[in-house]
Amino acid sequence: MLTSRNLVVLIGNVGKDAEVKHFDNGGTITIFPLATTEKYKDKDGNRNSKTEWHNIKINHGKLAEYIKKGDLLSITGKIRTVKKDDKYFTNIEAEGIQFLGGNNKSSVSSSNTKTEPNPMEHGNTNFDKNQETNTDNKVPDEEDDLPF
């Protein structure tokens, strides 16, 4: 049986340091732009690239201090379109973030809990809306076939 699913996976670089927006009801979100670049050769053999910019939103403000301009991230989430002042805006509502690029940051995902551990304190910290924290520092043995 086929079902539909709203799932986005992006790997890209942060365009500027993450910001936190605070709301009157006490809620916070972290927002930042993410650039993804496709590289290709045209019919004449010339190398070209095309960069797309994505607006990333995380439903809490706890990660803003860790997300910095230039960071290479893997984002999983959902596409959300909102209408504001008769204009439509497309955002990515992040559910999972993994810091890539060989730094000491690890993976986290969005959670509305108020007692999140610092992602810098654990080798493999995962937060999920429906799952407890995993801090066992195990790294999978299998190799990926990513080209970088």
NUGU-544242 format. One record per residue: residue number from 1; x, y, z of N, C-alpha, C in turn. Coordinates in pm, 1 decimal. Example, Ala and Ser with C-alpha at 12.3 -4.5 7.8 and 13.67 -1.06 7.14 Angstrom:
BEGIN
(pt 1; (1319.0; -569.0; 780.0); (1230.0; -450.0; 780.0); (1320.0; -330.0; 780.0));
(pt 2; (1285.0; -225.0; 708.0); (1367.0; -106.0; 714.0); (1290.0; 3.0; 787.0));
//
This chain:
BEGIN
(pt 1; (84.1; -117.7; 0.0); (0.0; 0.0; 0.0); (88.8; 124.3; 0.0));
(pt 2; (64.9; 212.6; -92.0); (140.4; 337.1; -98.9); (82.1; 439.4; -3.4));
(pt 3; (171.7; 509.3; 64.0); (130.8; 621.3; 147.6); (222.0; 738.0; 115.1));
(pt 4; (180.2; 855.8; 150.4); (263.5; 971.7; 125.0); (340.2; 1008.6; 250.9));
(pt 5; (448.8; 1080.8; 231.1); (531.9; 1121.3; 344.2); (603.6; 1250.2; 308.8));
(pt 6; (608.1; 1341.0; 401.8); (677.7; 1468.0; 385.6); (813.1; 1452.6; 454.8));
(pt 7; (917.1; 1424.5; 378.7); (1050.2; 1400.6; 433.6); (1154.1; 1469.5; 347.4));
(pt 8; (1241.2; 1546.4; 411.4); (1347.8; 1617.6; 342.6); (1480.2; 1578.6; 407.0));
(pt 9; (1580.5; 1553.0; 324.2); (1716.5; 1529.9; 372.7); (1807.1; 1625.3; 295.9));
(pt 10; (1878.0; 1710.5; 367.1); (1967.8; 1807.5; 306.0); (2106.3; 1795.9; 367.5));
(pt 11; (2208.3; 1811.0; 286.2); (2345.6; 1823.1; 335.8); (2399.1; 1951.8; 276.0));
(pt 12; (2438.6; 2043.2; 364.4); (2485.3; 2171.7; 315.4); (2557.1; 2250.7; 422.1));
(pt 13; (2594.2; 2373.6; 384.8); (2668.3; 2461.2; 474.6); (2578.5; 2571.5; 528.5));
(pt 14; (2597.8; 2602.9; 655.4); (2522.0; 2708.8; 721.0); (2567.2; 2843.2; 664.0));
(pt 15; (2470.7; 2928.7; 626.3); (2500.9; 3057.1; 565.3); (2533.9; 3166.9; 663.7));
(pt 16; (2481.1; 3158.4; 786.2); (2514.7; 3253.6; 891.7); (2482.7; 3188.9; 1025.4));
(pt 17; (2542.4; 3242.3; 1132.8); (2519.0; 3187.0; 1265.2); (2368.8; 3178.4; 1292.3));
(pt 18; (2328.7; 3071.6; 1359.8); (2188.2; 3051.8; 1392.5); (2140.1; 3159.9; 1488.5));
(pt 19; (2014.1; 3198.1; 1473.4); (1951.3; 3297.4; 1559.7); (1836.5; 3232.7; 1634.8));
(pt 20; (1806.9; 3288.6; 1752.5); (1692.5; 3242.4; 1830.6); (1586.1; 3350.6; 1826.1));
(pt 21; (1463.1; 3309.6; 1798.0); (1349.6; 3401.2; 1806.3); (1264.9; 3358.8; 1925.3));
(pt 22; (1228.4; 3457.2; 2007.0); (1147.1; 3432.7; 2126.2); (1005.3; 3482.9; 2100.9));
(pt 23; (907.4; 3408.4; 2152.6); (768.1; 3444.1; 2135.6); (706.8; 3483.6; 2268.8));
(pt 24; (596.9; 3556.9; 2262.3); (529.0; 3603.3; 2383.5); (483.6; 3488.4; 2472.6));
(pt 25; (452.6; 3373.1; 2412.9); (405.6; 3258.7; 2491.7); (520.1; 3181.1; 2556.7));
(pt 26; (643.5; 3228.7; 2542.2); (758.9; 3162.7; 2602.5); (830.5; 3066.4; 2510.1));
(pt 27; (774.2; 3038.5; 2394.5); (837.2; 2947.3; 2299.9); (954.6; 3012.1; 2228.2));
(pt 28; (1042.2; 2928.6; 2175.8); (1156.7; 2976.3; 2099.1); (1176.7; 2888.3; 1976.8));
(pt 29; (1236.5; 2945.2; 1873.0); (1279.3; 2866.7; 1759.0); (1419.2; 2912.5; 1719.7));
(pt 30; (1494.1; 2820.3; 1662.9); (1624.1; 2851.2; 1605.8); (1606.2; 2857.3; 1455.4));
(pt 31; (1661.5; 2961.3; 1392.3); (1651.1; 2974.5; 1247.4); (1788.9; 3003.1; 1188.5));
(pt 32; (1812.2; 2951.2; 1067.8); (1936.0; 2978.7; 995.2); (1920.0; 2934.7; 850.6));
(pt 33; (1996.6; 2995.0; 759.9); (1994.0; 2952.6; 620.4); (2094.9; 2839.8; 596.2));
(pt 34; (2059.5; 2748.1; 508.5); (2148.0; 2638.4; 470.1); (2161.3; 2638.8; 318.5));
(pt 35; (2285.0; 2631.6; 270.1); (2310.6; 2629.4; 126.1); (2345.5; 2487.9; 81.7));
(pt 36; (2278.8; 2442.2; -22.9); (2314.3; 2316.0; -86.6); (2359.6; 2348.1; -228.3));
(pt 37; (2467.2; 2285.8; -272.7); (2523.5; 2315.9; -403.6); (2533.3; 2189.3; -487.4));
(pt 38; (2478.5; 2196.6; -607.5); (2490.5; 2088.7; -704.7); (2598.5; 2126.9; -804.3));
(pt 39; (2689.0; 2034.0; -830.9); (2794.1; 2057.7; -930.4); (2770.5; 1963.6; -1047.5));
(pt 40; (2786.8; 2018.2; -1167.4); (2760.3; 1939.0; -1286.9); (2839.9; 1994.2; -1404.6));
(pt 41; (2846.7; 1914.5; -1509.5); (2908.3; 1958.6; -1634.4); (2797.4; 1981.9; -1736.5));
(pt 42; (2810.1; 2090.7; -1811.5); (2710.9; 2117.4; -1915.7); (2745.5; 2035.9; -2040.9));
(pt 43; (2667.4; 2054.0; -2146.2); (2686.6; 1973.5; -2267.9); (2820.1; 2000.3; -2336.1));
(pt 44; (2882.8; 2115.5; -2306.8); (3014.2; 2147.9; -2363.4); (3129.0; 2101.8; -2273.4));
(pt 45; (3096.9; 2038.3; -2162.4); (3199.5; 1990.5; -2071.1); (3246.1; 2092.5; -1968.5));
(pt 46; (3182.6; 2209.0; -1964.3); (3218.4; 2311.2; -1865.6); (3158.3; 2277.5; -1729.0));
(pt 47; (3238.5; 2299.3; -1626.4); (3189.7; 2273.9; -1490.4); (3104.3; 2390.1; -1442.7));
(pt 48; (2990.2; 2357.7; -1387.0); (2897.4; 2457.0; -1334.7); (2850.0; 2413.5; -1197.2));
(pt 49; (2791.5; 2507.0; -1125.3); (2730.7; 2473.7; -997.2); (2607.5; 2560.1; -976.7));
(pt 50; (2516.1; 2507.5; -900.8); (2393.9; 2580.0; -867.8); (2371.0; 2565.2; -718.2));
(pt 51; (2355.2; 2678.6; -650.7); (2333.4; 2678.4; -506.8); (2189.3; 2714.0; -476.3));
(pt 52; (2127.3; 2635.4; -390.4); (1991.6; 2661.0; -340.9); (2002.7; 2697.6; -194.2));
(pt 53; (1923.6; 2795.1; -151.2); (1921.0; 2836.3; -11.1); (1792.0; 2788.9; 52.1));
(pt 54; (1803.6; 2732.3; 171.2); (1689.9; 2676.3; 244.3); (1678.8; 2745.5; 379.8));
(pt 55; (1557.7; 2782.4; 417.8); (1532.5; 2840.4; 549.4); (1504.4; 2726.8; 647.4));
(pt 56; (1592.2; 2709.7; 745.5); (1579.7; 2601.0; 841.7); (1523.7; 2655.6; 971.8));
(pt 57; (1425.9; 2584.8; 1028.2); (1368.4; 2621.2; 1157.6); (1370.2; 2499.0; 1248.1));
(pt 58; (1409.2; 2522.0; 1373.8); (1407.6; 2417.2; 1475.7); (1315.5; 2468.0; 1585.9));
(pt 59; (1227.4; 2383.9; 1636.1); (1123.9; 2428.3; 1728.4); (1169.8; 2454.7; 1871.0));
(pt 60; (1292.5; 2486.8; 1891.4); (1343.3; 2532.1; 2020.6); (1470.8; 2609.9; 1995.8));
(pt 61; (1519.6; 2679.6; 2096.4); (1635.4; 2764.8; 2077.8); (1764.5; 2709.7; 2132.3));
(pt 62; (1766.1; 2585.7; 2178.4); (1881.9; 2531.2; 2247.9); (2004.3; 2510.0; 2159.0));
(pt 63; (1986.3; 2493.1; 2029.4); (2099.4; 2459.8; 1942.7); (2167.9; 2581.0; 1881.0));
(pt 64; (2110.7; 2698.1; 1897.3); (2162.0; 2817.0; 1828.5); (2307.4; 2845.1; 1860.8));
(pt 65; (2349.5; 2819.1; 1982.3); (2487.7; 2849.7; 2018.7); (2587.9; 2755.0; 1952.9));
(pt 66; (2543.2; 2642.6; 1899.2); (2632.3; 2545.0; 1837.3); (2637.0; 2554.9; 1685.7));
(pt 67; (2534.4; 2613.1; 1624.0); (2525.1; 2619.5; 1479.1); (2587.4; 2750.1; 1432.4));
(pt 68; (2699.9; 2739.5; 1363.4); (2777.0; 2856.8; 1321.3); (2792.2; 2859.8; 1169.9));
(pt 69; (2813.0; 2980.1; 1118.1); (2834.2; 2999.2; 975.2); (2946.7; 2908.0; 925.7));
(pt 70; (2921.5; 2839.9; 813.3); (3021.2; 2752.2; 753.9); (3010.5; 2607.4; 797.1));
(pt 71; (2939.4; 2577.2; 906.8); (2924.6; 2438.8; 951.4); (2861.3; 2354.4; 841.5));
(pt 72; (2912.6; 2233.8; 823.5); (2853.9; 2137.8; 731.5); (2756.2; 2052.0; 810.4));
(pt 73; (2628.3; 2055.3; 771.8); (2523.9; 1984.9; 845.3); (2445.6; 1891.4; 754.7));
(pt 74; (2397.1; 1785.4; 814.0); (2296.3; 1701.1; 751.6); (2166.7; 1728.1; 827.7));
(pt 75; (2063.4; 1766.1; 755.0); (1935.0; 1802.3; 815.0); (1829.5; 1704.9; 765.2));
(pt 76; (1749.3; 1651.7; 853.7); (1628.9; 1578.9; 815.6); (1510.6; 1655.7; 871.4));
(pt 77; (1402.7; 1659.6; 797.8); (1286.6; 1733.6; 844.3); (1172.8; 1727.5; 746.4));
(pt 78; (1087.5; 1829.0; 754.9); (967.8; 1836.8; 672.4); (959.5; 1972.6; 604.6));
(pt 79; (901.6; 1974.7; 485.7); (876.2; 2100.1; 416.3); (748.1; 2160.4; 473.7));
(pt 80; (755.6; 2288.0; 508.0); (638.9; 2360.5; 557.7); (625.5; 2489.6; 478.6));
(pt 81; (506.6; 2517.0; 429.3); (479.4; 2640.4; 357.0); (383.0; 2723.6; 439.5));
(pt 82; (418.0; 2850.9; 460.7); (333.3; 2941.4; 537.5); (299.3; 3062.4; 452.3));
(pt 83; (182.9; 3118.1; 477.0); (139.5; 3237.0; 405.6); (146.9; 3354.5; 502.9));
(pt 84; (216.5; 3459.2; 459.7); (229.6; 3579.1; 542.0); (219.5; 3699.3; 449.7));
(pt 85; (124.9; 3788.2; 477.9); (104.7; 3908.6; 396.4); (88.7; 3875.0; 248.2));
(pt 86; (5.4; 3777.5; 218.3); (-23.0; 3733.8; 81.6); (98.6; 3681.7; 6.0));
(pt 87; (202.8; 3642.0; 78.2); (319.9; 3578.5; 18.1); (337.9; 3442.0; 83.1));
(pt 88; (386.8; 3348.2; 4.1); (413.1; 3214.7; 55.3); (562.6; 3197.6; 79.1));
(pt 89; (596.7; 3135.9; 192.3); (735.4; 3109.2; 227.8); (748.9; 2960.4; 255.0));
(pt 90; (853.3; 2901.0; 199.3); (880.2; 2759.4; 221.2); (996.6; 2746.1; 318.2));
(pt 91; (975.0; 2670.4; 424.2); (1076.5; 2647.5; 526.5); (1096.9; 2498.0; 543.5));
(pt 92; (1209.4; 2463.2; 600.9); (1235.1; 2325.5; 640.1); (1226.1; 2320.1; 791.7));
(pt 93; (1133.3; 2242.2; 843.0); (1118.6; 2222.4; 986.4); (1207.2; 2104.0; 1024.3));
(pt 94; (1321.9; 2134.6; 1083.7); (1421.6; 2031.3; 1112.5); (1376.3; 1942.7; 1226.7));
(pt 95; (1392.9; 1812.7; 1207.5); (1366.7; 1714.9; 1312.6); (1496.1; 1649.3; 1358.5));
(pt 96; (1596.0; 1649.7; 1271.6); (1725.1; 1591.3; 1305.6); (1837.1; 1670.4; 1242.0));
(pt 97; (1944.3; 1688.6; 1317.2); (2061.0; 1760.1; 1267.2); (2184.0; 1679.8; 1302.5));
(pt 98; (2271.5; 1660.3; 1203.8); (2399.7; 1596.0; 1229.9); (2508.5; 1689.8; 1183.2));
(pt 99; (2603.4; 1718.1; 1272.0); (2717.0; 1801.6; 1237.8); (2817.9; 1714.8; 1164.4));
(pt 100; (2858.7; 1757.2; 1044.9); (2953.8; 1683.4; 962.7); (3083.1; 1763.0; 952.9));
(pt 101; (3181.0; 1710.6; 884.0); (3300.9; 1787.1; 854.8); (3414.7; 1767.4; 952.0));
(pt 102; (3409.6; 1664.1; 1036.5); (3523.6; 1631.7; 1119.9); (3537.0; 1712.2; 1246.7));
(pt 103; (3439.0; 1796.9; 1281.4); (3450.4; 1867.7; 1407.8); (3401.6; 1779.0; 1521.1));
(pt 104; (3403.8; 1827.1; 1642.0); (3365.8; 1746.8; 1758.1); (3216.8; 1749.2; 1785.8));
(pt 105; (3140.6; 1818.7; 1705.0); (2996.9; 1823.1; 1725.7); (2937.3; 1691.3; 1679.9));
(pt 106; (2823.5; 1655.7; 1733.6); (2762.6; 1528.6; 1696.9); (2622.4; 1552.1; 1644.9));
(pt 107; (2537.2; 1453.1; 1653.3); (2404.8; 1466.0; 1595.5); (2301.7; 1494.2; 1703.2));
(pt 108; (2204.8; 1573.7; 1665.5); (2094.3; 1605.9; 1754.8); (1968.9; 1613.4; 1671.0));
(pt 109; (1855.8; 1604.1; 1735.6); (1732.6; 1628.6; 1664.2); (1638.9; 1706.8; 1751.3));
(pt 110; (1543.9; 1763.8; 1687.9); (1455.1; 1856.9; 1754.0); (1375.1; 1787.9; 1862.1));
(pt 111; (1358.2; 1856.8; 1971.2); (1281.5; 1804.4; 2083.5); (1223.4; 1921.4; 2159.5));
(pt 112; (1108.3; 1903.1; 2214.5); (1047.2; 2008.7; 2292.8); (1075.6; 1991.6; 2441.1));
(pt 113; (1166.0; 1902.0; 2476.7); (1198.9; 1884.1; 2616.9); (1282.4; 2000.1; 2666.0));
(pt 114; (1276.5; 2026.7; 2796.2); (1348.8; 2139.7; 2852.7); (1481.9; 2098.9; 2912.1));
(pt 115; (1512.1; 1970.0; 2915.7); (1635.3; 1924.2; 2978.8); (1723.6; 1852.8; 2879.4));
(pt 116; (1757.7; 1918.5; 2773.0); (1844.1; 1858.0; 2672.6); (1989.3; 1868.4; 2715.5));
(pt 117; (2065.0; 1759.6; 2702.3); (2207.5; 1768.1; 2729.2); (2277.7; 1851.2; 2623.3));
(pt 118; (2392.1; 1899.6; 2656.2); (2474.9; 1975.7; 2564.1); (2528.7; 1880.5; 2458.0));
(pt 119; (2503.3; 1903.6; 2327.0); (2551.4; 1810.7; 2225.1); (2702.4; 1804.1; 2216.7));
(pt 120; (2772.4; 1899.0; 2275.7); (2918.3; 1896.7; 2274.2); (2974.9; 1801.3; 2379.1));
(pt 121; (2892.0; 1753.5; 2471.8); (2940.5; 1670.7; 2581.5); (2943.1; 1522.1; 2548.7));
(pt 122; (2884.4; 1480.5; 2439.5); (2871.2; 1338.4; 2407.8); (2920.6; 1310.0; 2267.5));
(pt 123; (2978.5; 1193.6; 2248.8); (3028.1; 1156.0; 2117.5); (2918.3; 1127.9; 2018.1));
(pt 124; (2804.3; 1076.0; 2063.6); (2694.7; 1044.9; 1973.4); (2563.5; 1071.3; 2045.7));
(pt 125; (2519.8; 1193.3; 2048.8); (2397.4; 1230.2; 2118.0); (2285.8; 1244.7; 2017.3));
(pt 126; (2178.7; 1171.6; 2037.7); (2063.6; 1180.8; 1948.7); (1941.9; 1217.9; 2029.8));
(pt 127; (1869.1; 1317.0; 1982.9); (1742.9; 1354.4; 2043.1); (1636.3; 1328.4; 1939.4));
(pt 128; (1526.9; 1273.7; 1980.5); (1416.7; 1247.7; 1890.8); (1289.2; 1280.6; 1965.3));
(pt 129; (1187.8; 1325.9; 1893.7); (1062.0; 1361.2; 1958.3); (1001.2; 1242.2; 2031.9));
(pt 130; (1030.1; 1121.1; 1986.9); (967.9; 1002.2; 2045.1); (1068.7; 906.6; 2106.3));
(pt 131; (1188.8; 952.5; 2136.6); (1293.4; 861.6; 2181.1); (1377.6; 928.2; 2288.7));
(pt 132; (1429.3; 849.0; 2380.6); (1516.9; 899.8; 2485.6); (1655.4; 927.8; 2428.8));
(pt 133; (1738.3; 996.8; 2504.2); (1873.6; 1030.8; 2462.4); (1961.0; 906.7; 2454.9));
(pt 134; (2043.5; 899.1; 2349.8); (2139.6; 790.8; 2332.7); (2278.0; 850.2; 2351.1));
(pt 135; (2348.0; 809.4; 2456.1); (2480.5; 865.8; 2483.8); (2585.3; 756.7; 2498.8));
(pt 136; (2570.1; 646.3; 2425.7); (2662.3; 535.0; 2444.8); (2791.3; 548.6; 2365.1));
(pt 137; (2807.8; 656.0; 2289.3); (2930.9; 685.5; 2215.1); (2970.1; 578.7; 2114.8));
(pt 138; (2876.6; 495.9; 2070.7); (2908.8; 394.5; 1970.4); (2898.0; 454.5; 1831.7));
(pt 139; (2993.1; 419.3; 1746.2); (2992.8; 463.9; 1608.0); (2968.8; 341.4; 1521.3));
(pt 140; (2878.8; 349.8; 1423.2); (2853.9; 232.8; 1338.7); (2981.3; 188.1; 1267.7));
(pt 141; (2995.7; 55.1; 1251.9); (3113.3; -0.9; 1186.9); (3106.6; 10.6; 1035.1));
(pt 142; (2987.3; 20.7; 980.5); (2975.8; 21.9; 835.5); (3022.1; 154.6; 777.2));
(pt 143; (3078.5; 146.9; 657.2); (3125.5; 266.7; 588.6); (3014.5; 318.7; 499.3));
(pt 144; (3007.1; 449.0; 484.5); (2913.4; 505.2; 390.5); (2980.5; 521.3; 254.5));
(pt 145; (2899.2; 545.1; 151.7); (2957.9; 565.3; 21.1); (2935.4; 708.2; -27.2));
(pt 146; (2944.5; 803.1; 66.0); (2936.3; 942.2; 27.7); (3066.3; 983.8; -39.6));
(pt 147; (3058.9; 1069.8; -138.5); (3179.1; 1106.3; -214.1); (3270.0; 1206.8; -143.8));
(pt 148; (3243.8; 1239.7; -19.3); (3327.7; 1336.7; 51.6); (3354.4; 1295.0; 192.1));
//
